Amino acid sequence: MAWTPDFSLPYTPFPAPYHRLEQAPRIRHTYPDAIRPGNCRLTEQPQPFRRRLARAGRFRVALWDDAGDATPLDLPAQRMWPAGIAFAVFFAIFAGVLWVQIVKLQRGQALRSVSDLMGMLFEGFWIMGWSVGVLVLFALTVLFLFYGESARLAGGRLVTVSRLGPVKFVSEYDLARIRNLRLDPAGGDEEQVQVRFDYGDGTRTLGGAMPREDGALLVESIRGAAPASVTLPAEPAPGEEQTVPPPRVLPPGAAATEPVPLTSPAALALLAANLVPLAGVLFGGWSLATVVVLFWSESAIIGFYTLLKMAVVGKWAVLFAGPFFVAHFGAFMAAHFLFIYEFFVRGIDARGPGPPALDALRDLFVPLWPALAALFVSHGVSFCVNFLGRSEHDGPELSELGTAPYKRIMIMQLTIIFGGWIVIALKTPVLALVVLVLLKIAVDFHAHRRERERAATPVLR
């Protein structure tokens, strides 16, 4: 739904967190000549203000750092070891649970059937996800027990050094590019503040909480070291007017999201891939079990390309987020396949032990390889054309990408499962299967269009 702002009252997300309304400064918008109230429109609901970590102009990791004749900045000592001990206790508990589960998995029963294999995979994915939590707790323990921070001014740059034992992470910020140097309240104590500044498209906090007087001296030291041609704005006093950029808007006449045409490469690839199971039903004698297993496989393909999207967006962060996604998505897929196998492949009336796991899986998936290849190529075309080619990777966060597949998969799979029960009830396999495949194509293409439209809609930050 389009949202048209009322410019008679000033609106902006505040650049600093104000805990009470009376602390917020009065905002005066400064509009460029090309952008005036009444000429612009917003096509998205206003998003809550989210602060990103600023990316340093230069970053390096070193074991030795020479400050030279730089001017040191007095940062408050951070008392972090109590939190480090608490994290160490949690790390020991979680690591103990992980060890017990690994030993239990190693002593598990033999893999005689598909049910045994899916159970083992579920436990394995659970262990993978739990391991990510154990690694995070270990990292937090080391961070809080051995972390230290210092800062200095040198050559028109603000240099911060984060120490983790003997390892030093050095970040350099050009003073000429620092914006909105300010003091933000730290917690509920108005006399405790934090020094923050904007740099690039993010925000950086310098040191921890400190008395207001110490923070003001630190801010003045940084302003005094800035080049003469650069004036860092002073912190606005309570009630003082502050000039900030206006909300992000679409240019006049810019179209909102355009519907995805049926003739787009991604749409044609999606349609062609979904016609393969239709041909299998009409000419290959495919059963309901074959169709349902194929569509389960498509969910696995969606998960694979979601992992690639997370790698593009998150870069190094995917080293932690990727295994966690594989863990919860893999456990979901294992439980889902067990349900499909017992209800649609073996049948709810099946009795006795099932066939060996590897033989059963080979009989299911080997005949499906042409359809699996078509689906893999179809989603690959969408990944290259839409996500990379249309720069859809500029908007979403890692958390959004990690949860995005579930909505599409749940709608698609619920359609297939309920349609499958209708096929069983009607006892008219060919006609009912054709209707099921066509229904799945319609649902899949609708989900594809909605995904493209959400990606094309600008996000206000």
N, C-alpha and C positions, 0 to 999 in steps of 0.2 A: 504494500500500500504506500502510495507516495505521501510524503510529509512536506508540507509547505510551512516554513518557519514564519513567525510573526516578528518582523524586525523592529516593531515599535518598542520592544523591550530588548535590552542587550542580552545575548545568550552566548556563552562560551564555556567550554570545560576549563576549570581553573588550572593554571600551571603548577600549583602547589596544593597539597591536601590541607584543607581548612576544616578543623574539627567542629567549629561552631559557625553559624551563618554570619554572626556579627564580625568574625575575623576576616571574611572575604572582602577583598578590595572591590571598589566599583570599577566596572569594566567599560572602556570606551573603545568601540570598534573603529578601525581605520580601514576603509575599503579602497582597493585600487580603482582607477577610473573605469576599467572594463567590467567591474563587478560591483553592482549597487543593489540595495534592497529593491525587490520588485522585478529585477532583470534576471534573477537567478532562482533556481529551485533545487531542492534536495530530493533524492529518490530513495532515501534510506532513513530509517529511524535513527536518531542520534545515538551513538554508541558511548558507553562509559569511557572516561579517560583512562588510558592504559599507558603506563610508563615503561619504556624499553631501556635496557642497559645501553649506554652510549658506547659506540665502537671507537677505540682510540685511534689517533692518527698514525701511531707507530706502536707496535707491540713486539716484545721479545721475551724469551725465557733464558735465564742465565744462572750460573752458580756464583758469579762474582759480579758486583755492580760498583763502578767507580763514580762517586758523586762529584768528585773534583771540587771546583770552587763554587758549587751551586749553593743557593740559599735554602737551608732546611726550613720546613714548615712544622710547627708544633702541633702534632695530632694527639688526641687523648688516648691513653693506654686503654685497650679493650680487654676487660676481664671475661674471658671466654672459656676458661678451663672447667668451670662447673657444668656448663652445657656439654663440653667434650666428654666428661665422665659419664653424664647421663646417656649420651649417644653410644658410648662404649658399652654400657650395660645392655642397651637395646640390641646393639650389634652382636653381643655374645649370645643373647637369647635367640635372635633370629637365625644366627649361624648354627646354633645347636639344633633348631627345628629343621633347618635345611639338611644337616648331616643325617639326622634320623630318617628323613624322607628318601635321601639318596641310598642309604643302606637298605631301606625297605624295598625300594624299586629294584635294587640289584638281586634281592632275595625273592623277587616276585615269582609268580607261577609261569609256566611255559606258555608260549603263544600258540595255542591250538586253534583258535578261531579268530574271526574278524572282531568279535566282541572283546577278546583278550587283547588284541592289538590296539584297538581304540582306547581301551582302559589304560594301557601302558603309555600311549601317546598323550592322553589327557594328563596323567601324572607327570610325564616328562615336561610338558609345557607348563604345568603348575610349578615345577621345580625351577624352570627357566625364569618365570616371572618372579618367584620368591628370591632367586639369586640376584636379580636386579635390585630388589629392595635391600638385600644384604650388602651389596656393593655400595649403594647410596649411603647406608648407615656407616660403613667403613670410611667412606670419603668424608662424611660429616664429622666423624670422630677425629680423624687426622686433621681436618681443617680447624676445628675448634680447639684442639689441644696444641697445635703448632703454628697457628696463623699469627701473622703480624703485619702491620702496614705502616708505611712512611711516605712522605711526600717532600718534594723540593721544587724550587724554581730555578731554571737554567736556560739561558739563551732564548727567552721569549716563549718558553714552554713550561707547562705544568707536568711534572713527572711523578707518577705514583708507583710505588714498589710494594707489591703484595708478597710476603714471605711465607712459604710453607716448608718449615724446616730449613734445609740448606738451599732450596730451590727458590728463585726470585722471578716474579712475573712483573715485568716493567712495562708500563703504559705511558705514552707521551701524548699530551694534548696541546695544540697550538693555542696560545692565549688569545690570538686575534680571532679565533673561531669559537671561543667560549661565549655562550649566551645565558642570560637569565641567572646569573650568579646570585644565590639567595640563601636565606636561613629558613628552614622548614621546621615546624614543631616536631619534637621527638616524643611520641607517646602522649600521655595526658598531661605531662608537666610542661607548662608554658615557659619555664625557665630553662628547659633542656631543648636544644635545637640540633639540627644536622645541616651541614653545608652541602648544597647541591648546585649543580649547573647543568645546562643543556649543551649538547655537543652533537652535531650532525642531526640524526633523527632519533636520538635517545637522551637519557639523563644519567648522570653519574653522581654518586654520593661520595663525599670525601671524608673519611674517618667515620667514627661512631657518634653517639650522642655526647654533647658537651654543653657547658654553661653558655648562655647567650653572649656573655662578654667575650669568652674565648672564641666563639664562632665569629663575632663581629671583627675581632682582630685578625682572624685567619682570612676572612673575606677582604679586608682592607689590604692585607699583604699581597693577595693575588691581584687585586685591582692596581696596586702600585707598581707591580711588575709588568703590567700590560703595556704594549707599545703606545707611544704618544698618540698615534693616529686612531687608536681603538679606545672606546669608552665603554666599560662594562657597566650596565645599569645598576643603580643602587637598589637596595631592597626597599620595596614600598612599605611605608608605615601603614598601620591599620587605618582604614578609611581613605587612604590616598588613591587617586585615580591611577590606573595602569593601562597602557596601550598594548593590546595584544592583537595578533592576526585574527581576521574573521573566520567563521566556520568554513570548512572546505565545502565548496559547492560545485555543481556542474555548470559549465559555460552555457550561456543562453542558446537555446536551440539544439543543445546536445540531446541526442536520443537516449532513452533509458535502455533497458535490456532488449535486444532483438531476439525473437524466437529462433531456435536452431532450425534451419531449413532441412527438408528431407533429402536434399541433394548434396549436403555437406559430406566431405570424405569420411568423417567419423560416423555420421548417421548411416551412410551407405555400407560401411564396413560392419556396423552393428546389425543392420538388416540382413546382410549376406550371411553373417555368422549364425544368426538365428534361423535362417532358412535351411541350414544343414540338418538340424533335428527334424524339421518338417519333412524334408526329403527322406530322412531315415524312417519316419513313421509311415509315409505313403509308399515307399519303394523298398525299404530295407527291412521291414518287419520288426521295427523296434517296439519293445514292450514299455509299459509304464515305468518299470524299474530302471530301464536304460535311460529314459528321458529324465527322470528325477535325479539319477546319479550324474548325468551330464550337467544339469543345472547346478547341482552341488559343486561340481568341479569349476563352474564359472565363478562361484563365490570365492574359491581358492585363488583363481586368477586375479580377481579384483583385489584380494588381499596382497598379492605379489606386487601389483602396480601401486597400491597404496604405500607399500614400503619404499618403492622407488620415489614416490612423491615426497615422503618424509625425508629421504636422503637429500633431495634437491632443496627443500625448504630449510631443514634443520642443520644440514652440513654435519659438523662434528657432534652436534647434540644427538644425532641419530644413533651414535654408539651406545647411548643409554636408552633412548626412546624406542629405537628399533627392536632390540630384544624384548622389551616389555610389550610392544605391540604384537610381535610374533608369538609371545607366550599367551596373552589373553585371546588373541584371534585364533591361534592354533588349538587351544583348549575348546573354544566355542565350535570350531569346525569338526574336531574329533567327536564331541558329544552329538553334534548335528548329524554326522555321517552314521553314527551308531543307531540313531533313531530311524534314519532313512533305510538303513540296511535291514533292521529288524522288522519294520512295518511294510516296506515296499519290495525289498529284494527277497528276503526269506519268507515274509508273510506272517501275519499275526497268528496263523494257525500252525506254524511250523513247530515241530517237536524234535527233541533229541539234539545231539551236538551238530554244529554247522560244519561245513567243509573247511579244510585248512586255510589259514588266512591268506597266504600268498597265492594259492590257487584261485581262491574266490576273487581276490582283487585283480588278478591277471585276466580272469574271464570277464570281469566288469569293464576294465579300462582299455584293454588292448583294442577291442573293436571300435572304441570311441575316438581313436587318435586323430582321424581327420576333423571331426567336430571340435575336439579340444584345440587342435592347431588353429582352426578358424576363429574360435573365441579368443585365443591368445593373441592372434594378429589383430583382431578387431579392437580389443582393449589397448593394444600397443599403439594402434593408429590414433585412438582418442588421446592417449597419453602424449604422443608426439605433437599432434595437431593442436589440441586444446590446451593441455597443461603447460607444454613447453612453447608451442608456437604462438598461442594467444596470451601468454604470460599469466596464466591462471595461478602460477606459483607465487605471485607477488602478494596475494591477499591473505591466504589462510595461515593459521598458526599450526604448530605441531599437534597440539591437543585436538584441534578441529579435524585435522587429517586422520588422526588415530581413531576417531569415533565415526567419521563419515561413512565408512562402508556398511556399518550395521543397519542403518535405516534402509538403505537400498536393498540390502540382502534380506532383511526381515520381510519387507513388503513382497519381494520377489519369491522368497521361499514359502511364505504363507499362502500366496496365490497358487504355487505349485502343489503344496501339500493338500489344501482343500480341493483344488481341482483334481488331484489324484484320487481322493476319496470319492469324488463324483464319478470319475471314470470307473472305479471299482463297483459303485452302486448301480450305474447304468448298464454295465456289462456289454458296452458297445465300444470295444477298444479303439478301432481305427478312427471313427468319427470323433469320439470323445477326446482322443489324444490330439487330433488335429486342432480341435477347439482349444485344448489346454495350451498347445504350443503357440497358437495365435494370441491367446490371452497373455501369455508370458511375454511375447514380442511387444504387445501394446504397453504392458506395465513397464517393461525394460526401457522402451523408447521414451515413455513419459518421464521416468526417473532420469534418463540421460539428458533430456531437455531441461528439467528442473535444476540439475547439477550445473549445466552450462549457464543458465540464467542467474543462479546464485553467484557463480564465479564472475559473471560480467557486471554485477551490480556493485558500484563503488562502496567501499566501507569507510565510514567517517571515524577517524581516530583522534 
